[in-house]
Amino acid sequence: MNSEGMQGTDGAAGERGLPPGGAVPPPRPAHAPGEQPSSAGATFLTWLRTPRPPAAPGVWRFGHRPRAAEEPERTPTRQLLSGALIAFLVGWLVWSLLWNGYLGGWWLLPLYAMIPDSWVSPHSFTSVVVVYLYYGIFAVGIAVAVGRLGRWGEVWRRFGYPAWRSAAPAQAERPPAPEEDPAQWPHLRAAGAVEAAERLGAEARAGLMRDVDHARIARAWQGVKRGRHSLASFAAAVVKDGAAACPHPSGTRDLPARSARHDLVTAQVRIGTAADDARNPYAYRGVGLALGPDLLGTSLLAVGPPGAGKTGHVVWPLTESLCLGALAGRAAVVVVGAAGAGLGSQDTYDVVVRVGRPDSAYDLDLYGGTTDPDEAAAVLAEALVGDLADPHPSGDSRRSTTVLAQLLGPYHAVHGRFPSVPELRRLLDGAPTALGALRTALTEAGHEAMLRELDARERQLAHPGDVGAVLADRIALLDRPAFASFFDTSGAGRPFSLRALDHPVRVRIDLPERGHADASRVLARLVLAQFMTSVAVREDRSLFACLVLDDATGVITPQAVRGLQRLRSANAGAVLTLRTLDDVPRPLRSPLLGSVGCRMALSGLTPWDGQDFAEVWGKEWTETRDVTDRQIIAETPAGKALHAIRRVITGRAPTARAVTVRQVERERWSASDLAHAVPPGHAVLSLTTVRGEHAPPLLVDLRT
């Protein structure tokens, strides 16, 4: 089956590209069905069969062992062992006193009352058995009593066989039943595709299947269940190609290298471990934390100074996971960052747009692939002057959109395309030659409506405060010699459009290098605006689309904040990083933190940034204990003498301790704690899933 066969917009097999005629017989397996799988196959099967129980948001589900919701009261080891020993000695003392008759014979009265007199004879075998059985029952009763008193059960759990078993390395478990074994593909067998299931099982045992292959074929099977194509075509493709069936359009089956831990069954990538800290809920302490589409669908904002680990510990693992998801046919990812920012090699992506580099194989579509002048004007206005607009709906963004639409519409009506950057700059500047030529072409073609648009634009040119001059200044940032070969609208180049997010594509956009900082911000806003527009109009939203913006400085606008809130309903999300919240206008900081579901504050945060996070994370009720020591005053001579001896021994006056327990409302993480109590390599992370489940702010070690 070819690269387009079973990916399409659904990532599953289609009717095109199927092998004609009958299915090609599979190759001979590497071993007989009864033999043990190869080393690579055994590793894959172990990974596939590892339990992944349901867990709280953000928990790394691979091999997860759920913990109790509340922390049990744990007795200190010294107190536990000493109490167990004292309880044993007490029990031994009681039994010794009873056995030797120091406590009388009352404990034998039940024995004499319940047995016949004929059994009491000391020479009777029955009497010996009954008496010693009674002794044993009484001794067991004493042992149970002192065992409960000395908490022997807890000693056994903490230091006995259960503790040894949990500390011992896990032993190989027996394979599950065939109807429950994911390596046997029971859902394919139940649907009648037995031959396809046998082929996949054989390749898994032979070590020819990867986790990406499994996820990709599982995604294709979902297309079969939705009825997008027939079971026969899917089965034929699998029998023919085995683990290589339903390929990604690029033909790639894995990334060149991986740096993070991924689980493609749950689509999670592990980013760290929840610290064993009292501020973390007990169920999360020491548990691996991971992110996936169910969390990224609410978008993620990570804030931290340079060197805090935003790119290495957060952005790149997520990018790697999304690229694996694209190879599995269930995600589309666009990564935007500076060249050399550590966002992977070119082999990791299908499309690499290197703006400002003459050797770039792809261009960037300035208008996002649309043919609607109004839509193109709205997106371009957001990119050019979105950061200048007032954070209210009455800002200048609407005026800018109108000005651009008054030029793009007439130009497109005449030329069948939108203007290039130099042409648009001349039109915005009001160059008489450019406007005159456009008017003449409209008159000859008879476009009366477009002539009225152009007349309105020419009337506004003479008014003071016309936003056309601002737009011309901003578009001039892209009309530079370094970008002369980019943003072509003639159709001669290879422009990339974000309309391609209907397909499982992996895209990296390298922003211009040093010397073009303002142009880089314009392009970043352009990509963000095009992304939000494109994902909202996708016909197939089964693919999770994600935009990863390594540095969102100067990108957050009122329209961007509103767009982030709408991504969840489009099965899309965004990952944004900032060095500080000062890079966001003050009126937009709280709306930005409220529009994203996942928030991360890395170590080194300033107290002012910490205050914004502390406000959005809110407060919680906590239990506090106030301990006071009150000196005891002796009134009798004996008491005074005893206190004097105690003072000589301990060096302190006798006191009585009073403990007051009360409920108080405190911030989950204060601004001071976020600024000074987060260790290097750590972050505080709160999570929200697309289903509305929440995880409180967690202290996470990003290095484990």
N, C-alpha and C positions, 0 to 999 in steps of 0.2 A: 504494500500500500504506500502511495507516495506521501509527500509531506503535507499536502493539502487534504488528504483523504479523510482523516478523522479528527482534525483539530477545528478548522473553521471557526465560527464564532462560539460554538459550544464546547470546543475542545474534544469532541467525540466524533466517531467515524461518520462519514457521509457516504452517499452513494457513489461519488466520483472517486476515481483512483483505485477501485477494487480490482483484484486479479481476475481476468476473464476466465470463464470455464470453471472447472473443478478446483478444489483447494489443493495446494502443493503439499505432499506428505511431509511431516516433520522429520528432522534428522534424528538419528539414533541417539538416545540419551547417553550421558557420560557413564552411567552405571545402571544396573538392573534395578527395578522398582524396590526390591527388598534390601538393597545395599544401603550403606550409610552415605549421606550426601558428602560432597567435597568440602574442603575447609572453607572456601568462600561461600559455598551454599549453606553450610552449617551456620556461619556468621549471619548470613541474610535471614535464614529461617528463625534464628534466635531473636533477631531484631523484630521480625514480623510478628512473632508469637508473644512478645513481651506484653504484659497487661498494661492497659492505658485506662485506668478507671476514671469516671467523671470526677472533676475536682473544681475547686473555687477558681474564680477568674485569675489568670496569670500563672497558675501552677503548672510546672513542667510535668505532663501526664505520663511520659514514658517511664514505666517502672515505678510510678508514684505509690507510696504507702500512706494512706490518709492518717492524719493525726486527730486527736481529740480537739473539739472546739475550744475547750477551756483547759488551762494548765492544771493538772492534778497537784494536790499538795504533796510535795516531795520532802520526806523527812531526811535531814542530814545523815550522811553515812555513819558518822561516829555515834550519833544518838540512836540510829536504827540498830546497829550491831550491839551496842551496849545494852539497849533495851531488850533485844532478843536473848542475849546472854543472861541478863538478870532474870528474865522470865523463865528461862530454862533452869536456872539454879533454884528459883522459887518452886517450880514444879517438882524438881528432884527432891527438894527438902520436904515438901508436903508428902510425896510418895514414901520417902524414907521414914517419916514420922508415923505414917499409917502402917507401913509394913512392920515396923518394929514395935507397934502397939503403944506408942507414946500418946496417941490421941484417942485411945480406947478402941473398942470393937464395934462401935455404932455403925461403921460403914459396911459391916458384914450382915447386919440385920435383914436387909432385903434379900440376901442370899438364903438365909435360914428360913425366911418366911415363905419363899416361893418353891422350895424343893422339898421332896418327901424326906421323912426321917431316915428311911432306909438308905438314902444316897449319902448321908453324912458320915457313914462309916469310913474311917481313915484307910481301911484296907480295900475299899471298893474302887475299881478303875473308873467307874462312872463318876464317883464323887470327886476324884482327882481332876478329871477333865472339866467338870462343871465348875469347880472352884477356881482353877487356873483361867478358865474362860471368863469368869466373873472378874478376876484380877485384871485380865487384859482389857476388859471393857472399861473398868474403872480407871486404869492407867491411860487408856486412850482418851477418856473424858477429861482427865487432868491435862493431857497433852494438848487437846483441842482448846481448852480454856486458856492455858498459858501461851499457846501459839497465837491465839487471837490477841491476847494482851501484849505479847512481844512482837506482833506483826511479822511472824515467820513467813507468811505468804509473800509479803513484799520483799523480804530478804531473798527468797527463792527466785522471784522474778528478776531481781536486780543482779544477783550474783550466782544463780544456779544455771540449770540447763537452758531455760529460755533465753538468758542473756548470752550464753555461749553460742546458741544456735543463730541468734540474730547477728552476732559478730563474726561467725564463720562465713567463708566465701560461699556464694550461692552455687548449689549443685545443679547439674543439668536435669531439667524436668522432662517427664515423658511427654511426647507429642500429644496434643489434644485429640479428641475424637474427630474423625474425618468431617462430620457435619458441622463442627465448630472450629476447624483448622483453617485459618485464612490462607495458608499456603496451598490448600486444596481447592480454593475458589468455589466454595459451596453454592454461592448465589448463581454462578454460571452453570453449575451442574443442575441446580433446581430448575433453571430456565431451559434446559435441554442442550446446552453447549458443552457436552461432556468432552468432546475431542479438544476443544479450545482449553478447557480447564486442565486436561492432562498435559497439554503442551506447556502451559504456563507452569504447572507444578514441576514438570521435568526440568525446565530451565532454571527454576528457583533452586532445586536440589543440586543442579550442576554448577551453580555459582554464576550463571549467565544473566541473572536478573539483578537490577539495582533498585534502590528505593525510588528513584525517579521513574523507572519503568513501571513499578507497581502502582505508583500514584497516577501516572499517565493513563494506564490501562483502566484503572478504577474510575478515572474521570470519563473515559470513553464509554465505560459501561453505564454510567449515569445518563449519557446521551441515549443509549439504547432504552433505558427505562422511561425516558421522557418521550420516546417515540420519534426522535429526530432521524433515525435511520433503522434499518431492519437488523434483527438479530443474526440473520444469515450473513450479511455483509461483514458485521463485526467478527463473527466466528471465523469466517474465511480469512480475514486479515490476520487474526491471531494465530490460526493454524499455519499460515504461510510464513509469518515473520516472527512468531514467538514473542519474546520480551521486547523486540524492536518494533512491534506493531504500533499503529496509531502514532507515528512520529511527529515531533515538533516540526514546523515548516523549515527550520534550519537544519534538521537532521541530527541535531546535537542531543545526546542522551544524558549529559552531566556537565557540570561546570569544570573548568580547568583545575581548580583547587577549592578547598573549603577551609574556612578558619573557625567557624562556629559549629555548634552541635545542632543538628536539624532532625526533626521527626516529621516525615512527609505524610504519615498516616493521620496525624492531627494537624498538620500544616503549622507546626510550632518551631520557633528557633529559641534556644536557651540564651539568655543574656546575662544571667548571674544567679546568685543565691541569696535568699532572704536572710538577713543577719539574725543571729540568735540574740536579739535585743528585746528588752522589756517593752519597748514601744511598738513592736510588731505583734500582731495577734498570734496566739500560741500555735494555731493551725498552720501558720506560714513560716514559723521559725525553722531555719535550716533547710527549707524546701527550695528546690530549683524554681526559678521564675522564667517564664517564656512568653513571647508575643506571637500572635497569629492574626489572620484576617478578621477573626471575631472581635479582636481588640483594636486593630488598626483601622477597622471600619468606622470607629469614632474619632480617628485622627490622634496623632501624638505630637506633643510639643516638648522638646528637651532644651533646657536652658543651663548653660554652664560656661565658665571662662575658657579661653584657649588652653589646651593641655588637660582638660578635665576628662576626656575620653568620649566626647560626643560622636566623633566619626568612627574611631576604632572599636568602641564598645557598644555602640547603638546603631549608627547609620549603616555601617558596612554589614554587620550580621543581618539586619533587616533586609538590606538590598540583596544579599546572598540568598536569603530565604525566598524573597519575591521572585528572584531569577529562577530558582529551582521550581517555584510554583508555576512560572511561565513555561518552563520546559515540560512540566506535567500537564499543561493545557488548562490551568485553572486560574491564572493570574496574568495581568499585564502591568508592567512597571516602567516608570519614567524617572530617571535619576538626574538631578540637576546639581552641578557643583563646579568648582574651579578645577582647571586642569591640574593633575597631580595631587588631588586631594585625598588619594587613597580609596578610590571608589571602584577598584578592580581594573583588570586589563581589558583591552578591546575584545578579546576572545570571549569575555563573559556576556557580551551584549550582541544583539542582532543589528542594531543601528547605533552608530556613534556620530553625533553631530558636534564638530569641533569649530565653534563659531570663531571666526577671525583667523583660522588656519587654512592656508591655500590647499593643503593636502587632505582636507576633510572630504570624505566620500559622499556625505549627505549635506543638504542645505536645510534650513529651517523655514517653514512656511509662515510668512508674516501674518497671514490672515486665517490660519488654522484650518485650511481646506474648505472653508465655506464659500458659497456663491451668493449669499444673502448680504447685501451692502449694510443693512442695519445691524446684523449680527457681527459682521466684521468691524464695523465702526465701534460697537460697544466693547468688544474685546481689545481693540487697539487703543481706545481711549483709556481703558483701565490700565493698560501697560504704560502709556505715556504719562498720564497725569493722575493716575489713581492715588498716588501718595500725596498729591496736593489737594485732593478733594476734602471738604469738610466731612467729619464723621457722621453726617446726617443725610437723609435722602435728598435734601435740597442743595447739596454741594454742586461743584462745578462739573462733576463727571457727566451729568446729563447734557449740559451745554456742549461739552467736548464731543460727546457721542453725536449730537445733532450736527455740529460743524463737520465732523468727518463723514457722516452719512450724506451731507450735501455735496461732497466731492466724490466719494467712492461710488455712489449710485450713478451719477452721470457718466463718470469715467467707464464704469463697467458696462453701461448700456451701449456705449460707443465701441469699445475695444474688446468686449467679451472677457475681460480680465481686470484685476485691480492694478493700480499704479505701483511701480517700483518705488523704492525709498527716495531716490533723487526726484522722480516725478511727483510724488506726494509732497515732498518738501517745497517744490516750486509752487504747487497749487495752494499749499497752506500759507506761503509767503505772499500770495496774491500776485504772482508774476503776470503781467499783462499778456505776454506771449502765450504762456501755458493756458490761462483762462480763455483767451481769445480763440485759440485752436480748439479747445474743448467746446466752446459755444458754437463755433462754425460747424463742427462735426455733429452736434446735437440738432442744429437747425436743418442740416442736410438730411439727417435721418428722420426728422419729424418727431422727436421726443419732447413733446410739449411739457409733460410733467417734470422731466428732468431739467428742462430749461428754467422752470420756476424754482427748482432747488438751487440751481446755479445762480439765479438772480438774487435769491435770498442770501446766499453766501457772499456775493459781491456787495450787497448793501451793508452787511455786517462788518466788512473790512474797514469801512470808514468810521465805525463807532469806536470810541475809546473803551478800553477794557475787553476788547475782542479776544477770546481764548485761542483764536487761530495762531496768534503770534507765539503763545506758550507752546502750542502743539508743534509749531515749526521749529522752535528751539529744541524741544525734546526729540523730534524725529531727526534733527541734525546730529544727535549723538550716534545714530546708526548710519549716517551718510558720511562715513570716514573711509579713507583708502584701505584700511585693514578689512573692511566689510564690503569692499567693492564687488566681490564675487558671490556675496550671500544675498538672501532675501529676493531671489530672482522670481519674477512672476510671468516670464515669457514661456515657461514650459521647457526650457532647454536644460535645466539642471535636474537634480534629484531631491526635491524638497520633501522633508518629512512633516507629516501632518498628524496631529493628535487624534484625528478621526480614526487612526489605525488601532485605537484601543479596543475595538471590537475583536481583535485577535490577540493571542498570547505572545505579545511582543516585549522584548527587553531593549530599552532605549537609554542611552546616556547622552546628556547634553553638556558639553564642556563650555562654560562661559568664558568670555575673553580674558586674557591674562592682564598683567599689570598695565596701568595707563588707561584702562577703559572701565573704571569702577562704576560710573554712572550708567554706561551702556549695559553693563552686566545686570544692574538692578532693573533696568527697563526690560531686558530679556527675561529675567526671572519672573517679573510680574506678568509678562506676556505668556510664558509657559503656564503659569498658575491659572491665569484667566482662561486660556484655551483648554486646559485640563478640566476645569470646572464646567465649562460649556459643553465639552465633548462627552464627558461621562453621563451628563444629564439627558443626552439625546441618543444614547446607544440603544439599538434594537434588542441586543442580547446582553442582559445584565448578569448573567451567570458567572462571567469572569470578574474576579475581584481586581479592580484597577487602583493603583496606588502611585502617588507622586511623592518622591523623596527629594526634599530641598535641603541640601546640606547647610546652607547659610541663608536664612530668611531675612537678613537685614535689609530694610527698605522695601520689603515685599508685602508686609501686612497693611492692608487698606480696609476701609469699611466694607467694600464689596467682597474682598477676600474673606473677611470674618463671616459675612452672611453666607458666602458660598461654602465654607467649611461645615456649617450646620446642615447643609443640604446633601452633603456627600454620602451620608449614611444610607439614605433612601435609594441612592443610585448604586449601592454595593461598591463603594469606592472610599478611599481615605487618603490622608496626607501625613507625611512625617516631616516636621519642621524643626530646625535647630536654630538657636539664638545664642550669642555670647552673653547678652544681658537683655532684660526687658526694656532697658533704656533705648534699645534700637526700635522699639514700637512706640508710636505716639501715645501719650498718657491717656487720652480718652478711649483708646482701643485696647488697653492692657487687660482690664477686667473682662470685656466682651470676648477677647481672644482666649483667655483662660477658661471662660465659660463655654466657648464653642467647641473645644476639644474634650474628648472623653478621657484621654490618657495624658498625664502631666508628669514630667520628670525634672527634678531639681538636682543637679550634679554638685559635687563638692566644690567649694570655692565661691559659692554664690554670695553676692553682696547682701547686707541686711535689708536694703531697699527692695531688691528683688524677692528676698525671703518674705517680706511683709505681704507682697501680692499673693504669693503662694499660700501663706498662712491664712489669708482672708478667704481664698477660694476653697481651702480644705476644711475650714470651719473649726468647730469645737466639739468636744465630746465629754460625757460625764465619766469621771474617774473617781476611784475610792482613795482617799488619803488618810493616813494615820498620824495623829499628833501624839507624841510621847512626852510626858512630863515626869520629872523625878521630884518627889516631895520628901524632905528630910523628916525622919521619924524622931520624935522627941520622947525620950523615956521619962516616966514619972516615978517609978519605984527604984530603990537602990539596986536591986538585982538587975533590973532592966538597964540602968545606967552602967553597971559593971559589965554586962554582956555587950553593950554597945561600944564600951571602951576597948574591950578585947577585940571586937570585930574591926574597929578602926585601926588598931595596931596591926592586925593581920592583912586587911585589904588596903589600908592607906586611905580609905574614904569613909565618910560618915554614912551610917545606915540610911537608906532611902526606900521609899515605896514608889513604884512605877505605875502611872495612870495612862491608859491608851484610849484616845478618842478617835473613832472612825466616822467619817462623814463623806458625803458625795459632793464634789465640786465640778464645775464646768471649766475645762481648760482647752487651749488650742492643741490640736493633734500634733502639730509641729510649729513652734514659734519661729519668728524671724531670726531670733538669736541662735536657736538650735540649727536652723538651716544654714546659717552663715558660719557657725563655729563648731558644731557637733557632728558634722558629716565627714567621716574620714576620707582621705584620698582614695580614689578608685571606687567610691561608693556613690550612691544616689538615692534620693527619696522619690518613690514612684507610686502614683495612684492610677487605678485602672477602671474602665467602664466598658462593658461589652455592648455589642449592637442590640442585645436583648434587654439591656438595662441593668444587668448585674454589676455590682460595684465591689471594688477592693479598696480598703482604706490606704492612706499613705504608708508605704513600706520602705524600710531601710534595706537597700540591696547592695550586695558586693558584686560589682560588675566584673571582677577579675576571676571569678570561679564559675 
